[in-house]
């Protein structure tokens, strides 16, 4: 049987954990909001129309920040449509997803719900079809305490206290020709700089995210980041990264190596941002906000007719059903975000409910966990303190797309009370792993779970919602040495106390 050895040094710290790394994303797309988190007629609906069963699952998932309201949706959104009396809110066409938006959920309803799930709001402003003034108006309505036209309007709407939103996205995927109002890097960089300057003049402690590339395959990748940061470097704090992965053509080995592309993405954006920093002789370091990442079978959706001209409210769109293989790759991507946490300080799993999501619902029916729910919920719950970068000695496996990659990946975290170890086996055989954890000073295993199945394509569905779940992991700890058997194509986690 193949083997691997790992050493975890408590001094090999990447960074202190910023809980924003466990963020998620809610867009007014498909059934994410309507028939997802919000369904007033459901037997589980609370007094505000939000489903209690979904709220409970979101809390269990452990999403710490929620990016809202888009996404492509935001580039055509008028935030004013979603505030005030519901019976006076207009129905609008959403050009991004060719559907109708009835605006029954807006800023105030969503921010109220976030208090129920203990999440921080991360707001995006529309720089596709709107601009500086509209961004400033939204900021005033959202954050100013009182005594101005828009803060008093918020109070009139029933929300006297400001929402205190700190993190703001300056548009969304403005490099993409699918985006309403997309721009060249030069035009967007100038607009983002002016918008950022104005917003920070209103509230100096805001944290602003400028749009990076929509993916590493974009023809302008790298050059886009350089250009927009040349214009806006001193006015922003983060640059966004978006990446989605899927298995193509039955090439499971390449799919299992998807984290190699995410690492390439991160390294390229970091190098570009630091180049601009040094060229401008700036004292500030730009961090990365990986505010869209997930498994998404985009090819299949492009071939379908689910985005069409029927102009429906909350149509079924992008409702991928995830397999064990999808969840295992998902877990490896989350590990990659953690191992680069010195620069990736914020991340948003896209999306939260129904739309390429870890949580699924049926109108008037049940809510259940997808396979991808488990790596996220366990990592968010166990990770604490500092991220540690282990030394891993293992064999490699070759894939057509990503070349050679280690069979076993590992990342760890350590806090005052516990240490956590996360492991990924991308190989097709079980691996016996020995881990030196002596420097962590832990004496027992409090929890050891793994996600794997003899059928790597097993899924949780409406008819069989508990087909896939976490299983006990075969592990022992003695004299500072952790011994673990990793099943093939698996993701695992251990909590050491």
C-alpha positions as CSV (number, residue, x, y, z in Angstrom):
1,X,0.0,0.0,0.0
2,X,1.3,3.5,-0.8
3,X,2.5,5.6,2.1
4,X,3.2,9.2,3.0
5,X,4.9,11.1,5.8
6,X,4.1,14.5,7.1
7,X,5.7,16.8,9.6
8,X,3.6,19.6,11.2
9,X,5.7,22.3,12.8
10,X,3.8,24.7,15.1
11,X,6.2,27.5,14.1
12,X,5.6,27.1,10.3
13,X,2.7,29.5,10.4
14,X,1.1,31.0,7.3
15,X,-1.2,33.5,9.0
16,X,-3.7,34.0,11.8
17,X,-7.1,32.8,10.6
18,X,-9.5,35.5,9.4
19,X,-12.9,34.0,9.6
20,X,-13.9,35.7,6.4
21,X,-12.1,32.9,4.6
22,X,-15.3,30.9,5.3
23,X,-17.7,33.2,3.5
24,X,-20.4,32.4,1.0
25,X,-22.4,34.2,-1.7
26,X,-26.1,34.9,-2.3
27,X,-27.2,36.2,-5.6
28,X,-30.7,36.9,-6.9
29,X,-30.3,34.0,-9.3
30,X,-32.6,31.0,-9.9
31,X,-34.0,29.7,-6.6
32,X,-31.2,30.9,-4.3
33,X,-33.3,33.6,-2.7
34,X,-36.9,32.8,-3.7
35,X,-37.8,29.2,-2.9
36,X,-34.4,28.9,-1.3
37,X,-33.7,31.0,1.8
38,X,-37.0,32.8,1.5
39,X,-40.4,31.1,1.0
40,X,-43.2,32.8,3.0
41,X,-45.8,30.1,2.3
42,X,-43.6,27.2,3.6
43,X,-44.6,25.6,6.9
44,X,-41.0,26.3,8.2
45,X,-41.2,30.0,7.3
46,X,-40.6,32.5,10.1
47,X,-42.4,35.8,10.6
48,X,-40.2,37.4,7.9
49,X,-40.7,34.7,5.3
50,X,-37.3,33.0,5.7
51,X,-37.3,29.2,6.0
52,X,-36.2,28.1,9.5
53,X,-34.9,24.7,8.2
54,X,-32.6,26.5,5.7
55,X,-31.5,29.0,8.4
56,X,-30.5,26.1,10.6
57,X,-28.5,24.5,7.8
58,X,-26.7,27.8,7.0
59,X,-25.7,28.1,10.6
60,X,-24.5,24.5,10.6
61,X,-22.5,25.2,7.5
62,X,-20.7,28.0,9.3
63,X,-20.6,30.7,6.6
64,X,-19.1,33.8,8.3
65,X,-19.7,36.4,5.6
66,X,-22.2,36.5,2.8
67,X,-21.5,38.5,-0.4
68,X,-24.7,40.0,-1.8
69,X,-26.7,40.7,-4.1
70,X,-24.4,39.5,-6.9
71,X,-22.8,38.4,-9.0
72,X,-23.9,39.2,-12.6
73,X,-27.2,40.3,-11.2
74,X,-25.7,43.4,-9.5
75,X,-24.7,45.0,-12.8
76,X,-28.4,45.7,-13.6
77,X,-29.7,46.2,-10.0
78,X,-31.3,49.3,-8.6
79,X,-30.9,48.9,-4.8
80,X,-33.8,51.3,-4.2
81,X,-36.2,48.7,-5.7
82,X,-35.6,46.4,-2.7
83,X,-36.4,48.8,0.1
84,X,-39.5,50.4,1.4
85,X,-43.1,49.0,1.4
86,X,-43.1,45.6,-0.3
87,X,-46.4,46.2,-2.1
88,X,-44.8,49.2,-3.9
89,X,-41.7,47.5,-5.1
90,X,-41.4,47.1,-8.8
91,X,-40.9,43.9,-10.8
92,X,-37.8,44.2,-13.1
93,X,-36.2,42.2,-15.8
94,X,-32.8,40.7,-14.8
95,X,-30.8,40.7,-18.0
96,X,-28.0,38.6,-16.5
97,X,-30.1,35.5,-16.0
98,X,-33.2,36.4,-18.2
99,X,-35.6,36.2,-15.3
100,X,-37.9,38.5,-13.4
101,X,-37.0,40.0,-10.0
102,X,-39.9,41.0,-7.8
103,X,-37.7,42.7,-5.1
104,X,-39.6,41.1,-2.2
105,X,-36.2,40.5,-0.6
106,X,-33.8,43.5,-0.5
107,X,-31.1,45.0,1.6
108,X,-33.0,45.3,4.9
109,X,-34.6,41.9,4.8
110,X,-31.4,40.2,3.9
111,X,-29.3,42.0,6.5
112,X,-31.9,41.1,9.1
113,X,-31.7,37.4,8.1
114,X,-27.9,37.5,8.4
115,X,-28.2,38.3,12.1
116,X,-30.2,35.1,12.4
117,X,-27.3,33.1,10.8
118,X,-24.5,35.0,12.5
119,X,-23.0,36.2,9.3
120,X,-21.4,39.5,8.2
121,X,-22.8,41.3,5.2
122,X,-20.5,42.0,2.2
123,X,-22.2,44.3,-0.3
124,X,-21.6,44.8,-4.0
125,X,-22.3,48.0,-5.8
126,X,-23.5,48.3,-9.4
127,X,-20.7,49.7,-11.5
128,X,-22.0,48.1,-14.7
129,X,-25.0,50.3,-15.4
130,X,-24.6,52.8,-12.6
131,X,-21.7,54.6,-10.9
132,X,-20.3,56.8,-8.1
133,X,-23.4,58.6,-7.0
134,X,-25.5,55.4,-6.7
135,X,-22.7,53.7,-4.7
136,X,-22.5,56.7,-2.4
137,X,-26.3,56.7,-2.0
138,X,-26.3,53.0,-1.1
139,X,-23.5,53.6,1.4
140,X,-25.4,56.4,3.1
141,X,-28.6,54.4,3.3
142,X,-26.8,51.4,4.7
143,X,-24.2,52.8,7.1
144,X,-25.0,56.4,8.1
145,X,-26.5,56.6,11.6
146,X,-29.1,59.3,11.1
147,X,-29.8,62.9,10.2
148,X,-29.4,62.6,6.4
149,X,-32.0,62.1,3.7
150,X,-31.1,58.5,3.1
151,X,-30.3,57.4,6.6
152,X,-33.6,58.9,7.7
153,X,-35.3,57.1,4.8
154,X,-33.9,53.8,6.2
155,X,-35.4,54.7,9.6
156,X,-38.7,55.5,8.0
157,X,-38.6,52.0,6.4
158,X,-38.3,50.5,9.9
159,X,-34.6,50.2,10.4
160,X,-33.3,53.0,12.5
161,X,-29.9,51.4,13.3
162,X,-27.2,51.4,10.5
163,X,-26.1,48.1,9.2
164,X,-22.4,49.0,9.5
165,X,-21.2,47.1,6.4
166,X,-17.4,47.2,6.2
167,X,-16.5,45.2,3.1
168,X,-17.7,46.4,-0.3
169,X,-17.2,45.0,-3.9
170,X,-16.7,47.6,-6.6
171,X,-18.9,45.9,-9.2
172,X,-18.6,42.3,-10.5
173,X,-16.6,40.5,-13.2
174,X,-16.3,43.7,-15.2
175,X,-13.9,42.0,-17.6
176,X,-16.5,39.6,-18.9
177,X,-18.4,40.3,-22.1
178,X,-21.4,38.5,-20.5
179,X,-21.6,41.3,-17.9
180,X,-24.1,44.1,-18.4
181,X,-22.0,47.2,-18.9
182,X,-18.6,45.4,-19.1
183,X,-15.5,47.5,-19.7
184,X,-11.9,47.5,-20.6
185,X,-9.4,47.3,-17.8
186,X,-8.5,51.0,-18.3
187,X,-12.1,52.2,-18.2
188,X,-13.0,50.1,-15.2
189,X,-9.8,50.9,-13.3
190,X,-10.5,54.6,-13.6
191,X,-14.1,54.2,-12.5
192,X,-13.2,51.9,-9.6
193,X,-10.5,54.4,-8.4
194,X,-13.0,57.3,-8.4
195,X,-15.7,55.3,-6.7
196,X,-13.3,53.9,-4.1
197,X,-11.9,57.4,-3.4
198,X,-15.4,58.8,-2.9
199,X,-16.6,56.0,-0.7
200,X,-13.6,56.2,1.6
201,X,-14.1,60.0,1.7
202,X,-17.5,59.2,3.2
203,X,-16.3,56.4,5.5
204,X,-12.5,56.0,5.7
205,X,-12.4,52.6,7.3
206,X,-14.2,50.7,4.5
207,X,-12.6,47.7,3.0
208,X,-13.0,47.8,-0.8
209,X,-12.6,44.9,-3.3
210,X,-11.7,45.7,-6.9
211,X,-12.7,43.3,-9.7
212,X,-9.9,41.0,-10.8
213,X,-10.2,38.5,-13.6
214,X,-13.3,36.3,-13.9
215,X,-11.0,33.3,-14.3
216,X,-7.4,32.3,-15.1
217,X,-8.5,31.4,-18.7
218,X,-9.5,35.0,-19.5
219,X,-7.3,36.3,-22.4
220,X,-6.6,39.5,-20.3
221,X,-5.7,37.5,-17.1
222,X,-2.7,39.2,-15.4
223,X,-2.8,42.3,-17.6
224,X,-6.3,43.1,-16.3
225,X,-5.1,43.0,-12.7
226,X,-2.0,45.1,-13.5
227,X,-4.0,47.8,-15.3
228,X,-6.8,48.2,-12.8
229,X,-4.4,48.3,-9.8
230,X,-2.3,50.9,-11.6
231,X,-5.3,53.1,-11.5
232,X,-6.8,52.2,-8.1
233,X,-4.1,50.7,-5.9
234,X,-4.2,53.4,-3.2
235,X,-8.0,53.3,-3.0
236,X,-8.7,49.6,-2.6
237,X,-7.7,46.8,-0.2
238,X,-8.5,43.6,-2.0
239,X,-8.6,42.3,-5.5
240,X,-11.1,39.6,-6.4
241,X,-10.5,36.1,-7.8
242,X,-13.2,33.9,-9.3
243,X,-12.7,30.2,-10.2
244,X,-15.0,27.3,-10.9
245,X,-14.0,23.7,-11.6
246,X,-15.7,20.6,-13.1
247,X,-14.8,17.2,-14.4
248,X,-14.5,17.1,-18.2
249,X,-14.5,14.2,-20.5
250,X,-14.3,11.6,-17.8
251,X,-10.8,12.8,-16.9
252,X,-11.1,12.2,-13.1
253,X,-7.3,12.5,-12.5
254,X,-7.1,16.0,-13.9
255,X,-10.2,17.0,-12.0
256,X,-8.7,15.8,-8.8
257,X,-5.7,18.1,-9.5
258,X,-7.9,21.2,-9.8
259,X,-6.1,22.8,-6.9
260,X,-3.1,23.2,-9.1
261,X,-5.0,25.8,-11.2
262,X,-6.2,27.6,-8.1
263,X,-2.6,27.8,-6.8
264,X,-1.5,29.2,-10.2
265,X,-4.3,31.8,-10.1
266,X,-3.3,32.9,-6.6
267,X,0.4,33.1,-7.4
268,X,-0.1,35.1,-10.6
269,X,-2.4,37.6,-8.9
270,X,-0.1,38.0,-5.9
271,X,2.9,38.5,-8.2
272,X,1.0,41.1,-10.3
273,X,-0.3,43.0,-7.3
274,X,3.2,43.1,-5.7
275,X,4.7,44.3,-9.0
276,X,2.3,47.3,-8.9
277,X,3.1,47.9,-5.2
278,X,6.8,48.1,-5.8
279,X,6.5,50.1,-9.0
280,X,4.3,52.6,-7.2
281,X,6.6,52.5,-4.1
282,X,3.6,51.9,-1.9
283,X,3.6,50.8,1.7
284,X,0.3,48.9,1.3
285,X,-0.1,45.2,0.3
286,X,-3.2,44.3,-1.6
287,X,-4.9,41.1,-0.3
288,X,-7.0,38.6,-2.4
289,X,-10.7,38.1,-2.0
290,X,-11.5,34.8,-3.6
291,X,-15.2,35.8,-3.6
292,X,-16.4,33.3,-6.0
293,X,-15.2,29.7,-6.0
294,X,-16.9,26.3,-6.3
295,X,-17.6,23.3,-8.4
296,X,-19.8,24.3,-11.4
297,X,-20.8,22.1,-14.4
298,X,-20.8,25.2,-16.6
299,X,-20.3,23.4,-19.8
300,X,-23.5,21.5,-19.3
301,X,-25.5,24.6,-18.3
302,X,-24.3,26.4,-21.5
303,X,-25.7,23.6,-23.5
304,X,-29.1,23.7,-21.8
305,X,-32.0,26.1,-22.3
306,X,-32.5,26.9,-18.6
307,X,-31.5,30.5,-19.2
308,X,-34.0,31.6,-21.8
309,X,-36.5,34.4,-22.7
310,X,-39.5,33.2,-20.7
311,X,-38.9,35.9,-18.1
312,X,-40.0,33.8,-15.0
313,X,-39.6,34.6,-11.3
314,X,-37.1,32.2,-9.6
315,X,-36.7,29.6,-12.4
316,X,-34.7,26.5,-11.8
317,X,-31.2,27.5,-12.9
318,X,-27.7,26.0,-12.2
319,X,-29.0,23.4,-9.8
320,X,-26.0,21.1,-9.9
321,X,-26.2,17.9,-7.9
322,X,-22.8,17.0,-6.4
323,X,-21.0,13.7,-6.2
324,X,-18.4,12.4,-3.7
325,X,-15.7,13.3,-6.3
326,X,-17.0,16.8,-6.5
327,X,-17.0,17.2,-2.7
328,X,-13.5,15.8,-2.4
329,X,-12.2,18.3,-5.0
330,X,-14.1,21.0,-3.2
331,X,-12.4,20.1,0.0
332,X,-9.0,20.3,-1.7
333,X,-9.8,23.8,-3.0
334,X,-10.8,25.0,0.5
335,X,-7.5,23.6,1.8
336,X,-5.7,25.6,-1.0
337,X,-7.3,28.8,0.2
338,X,-6.2,28.1,3.7
339,X,-2.6,27.3,2.7
340,X,-2.5,30.7,0.9
341,X,-4.2,32.5,3.7
342,X,-1.3,35.0,4.1
343,X,-2.7,36.7,1.0
344,X,-6.2,35.1,0.5
345,X,-7.8,36.8,3.4
346,X,-11.4,36.5,2.3
347,X,-13.4,34.0,0.2
348,X,-17.0,33.3,-0.8
349,X,-18.4,29.9,-1.7
350,X,-20.7,30.6,-4.6
351,X,-23.5,30.0,-3.9
352,X,-25.4,29.2,-0.7
353,X,-28.7,27.5,-1.6
354,X,-30.0,25.7,-4.7
355,X,-27.8,27.4,-7.2
356,X,-24.5,25.4,-7.4
357,X,-24.9,25.2,-3.6
358,X,-24.2,23.0,-0.6
359,X,-27.8,23.3,0.5
360,X,-30.9,22.2,-1.6
361,X,-34.6,22.8,-1.1
362,X,-37.9,21.9,-2.6
363,X,-40.7,24.4,-2.7
364,X,-43.1,23.4,0.1
365,X,-40.8,20.5,0.9
366,X,-37.6,19.5,2.5
367,X,-34.1,21.0,2.7
368,X,-31.0,18.8,2.6
369,X,-27.2,18.8,2.5
370,X,-25.3,18.2,-0.7
371,X,-22.0,16.4,-0.5
372,X,-20.0,19.6,-0.7
373,X,-21.7,20.7,2.6
374,X,-19.5,18.4,4.7
375,X,-15.9,19.7,3.9
376,X,-17.0,23.3,4.3
377,X,-18.9,22.8,7.6
378,X,-16.2,20.7,9.2
379,X,-13.4,23.0,8.2
380,X,-15.2,26.1,9.3
381,X,-16.0,24.5,12.6
382,X,-12.6,23.0,13.4
383,X,-10.1,25.6,11.9
384,X,-8.9,28.1,14.4
385,X,-5.8,30.0,15.5
386,X,-3.0,29.9,12.9
387,X,-2.8,28.2,9.6
388,X,0.3,25.9,9.5
389,X,2.0,24.7,6.3
390,X,3.1,21.0,6.8
391,X,6.0,19.3,5.1
392,X,4.7,16.4,3.0
393,X,6.7,13.6,1.6
394,X,4.5,11.5,-0.8
395,X,4.5,10.0,-4.3
396,X,3.0,12.0,-7.2
397,X,0.3,11.3,-9.7
398,X,0.2,12.6,-13.3
399,X,-2.8,14.1,-15.0
400,X,-3.3,15.3,-18.6
401,X,-4.2,18.8,-17.7
402,X,-2.2,19.6,-14.6
403,X,0.9,17.4,-14.9
404,X,2.4,15.9,-11.7
405,X,0.9,16.6,-8.3
406,X,1.4,15.1,-4.9
407,X,-0.9,12.2,-4.1
408,X,-1.5,13.5,-0.6
409,X,-2.1,17.2,0.4
410,X,-2.3,18.5,3.9
411,X,-2.9,21.7,5.8
412,X,-3.3,22.3,9.5
413,X,-4.4,24.9,12.0
414,X,-3.6,25.3,15.6
415,X,-5.3,27.4,18.4
416,X,-5.1,27.5,22.1
417,X,-7.6,24.7,22.6
418,X,-7.3,22.5,19.6
419,X,-5.4,21.7,16.4
420,X,-7.0,20.5,13.2
421,X,-5.4,18.5,10.4
422,X,-7.0,18.4,6.9
423,X,-6.0,15.7,4.4
424,X,-6.7,15.0,0.7
425,X,-5.9,11.8,-1.1
426,X,-6.2,12.4,-4.9
427,X,-4.9,8.9,-5.7
428,X,-6.9,5.9,-6.7
429,X,-5.4,3.7,-3.9
430,X,-5.6,3.9,-0.1
431,X,-2.6,5.6,1.5
432,X,-1.1,5.0,5.0
433,X,0.0,8.3,6.4
434,X,2.3,9.0,9.3
435,X,2.1,12.6,10.7
436,X,4.6,14.0,13.2
437,X,2.4,16.3,15.4
438,X,4.7,16.4,18.4
439,X,5.2,20.2,18.2
440,X,1.5,20.7,18.5
441,X,1.5,19.3,22.0
442,X,-1.8,17.4,21.6
443,X,-2.7,14.3,23.5
444,X,-5.8,12.8,22.0
445,X,-8.0,12.7,18.9
446,X,-11.4,14.3,19.6
447,X,-12.8,13.8,16.1
448,X,-11.7,12.0,13.0
449,X,-14.0,12.0,9.9
450,X,-13.6,11.3,6.2
451,X,-15.6,11.8,3.1
452,X,-15.3,8.9,0.6
453,X,-17.3,6.2,-1.0
454,X,-16.7,3.2,-3.1
455,X,-18.8,4.9,-5.7
456,X,-17.1,8.3,-6.3
457,X,-20.2,9.5,-8.2
458,X,-22.7,8.8,-5.4
459,X,-24.9,11.9,-4.6
460,X,-27.5,13.1,-2.2
461,X,-30.8,13.8,-3.9
462,X,-34.3,14.8,-3.0
463,X,-35.3,11.1,-2.9
464,X,-32.2,9.9,-1.1
465,X,-30.9,13.0,0.8
466,X,-28.5,11.0,3.2
467,X,-26.9,8.7,0.7
468,X,-23.5,10.4,1.3
469,X,-22.2,11.6,4.6
470,X,-19.1,11.7,6.8
471,X,-17.6,8.4,8.0
472,X,-15.3,7.6,10.9
473,X,-11.6,7.9,9.9
474,X,-9.2,5.1,10.9
475,X,-6.6,7.1,13.0
476,X,-4.4,6.7,16.1
477,X,-2.3,9.2,18.1
478,X,0.6,8.0,20.2
479,X,3.8,9.8,21.4
480,X,3.3,12.7,19.1
481,X,2.8,10.5,16.0
482,X,-0.5,10.4,14.2
483,X,-1.2,7.4,12.0
484,X,-4.0,7.6,9.4
485,X,-5.3,5.5,6.6
486,X,-6.7,7.6,3.7
487,X,-9.1,5.9,1.4
488,X,-8.8,6.6,-2.3
489,X,-10.3,9.8,-3.6
490,X,-11.0,11.1,-0.1
491,X,-11.1,14.2,2.0
492,X,-10.5,13.9,5.8
493,X,-10.3,16.0,8.9
494,X,-9.0,15.4,12.5
495,X,-9.4,17.5,15.6
496,X,-6.6,17.1,18.2
497,X,-7.1,18.1,21.8
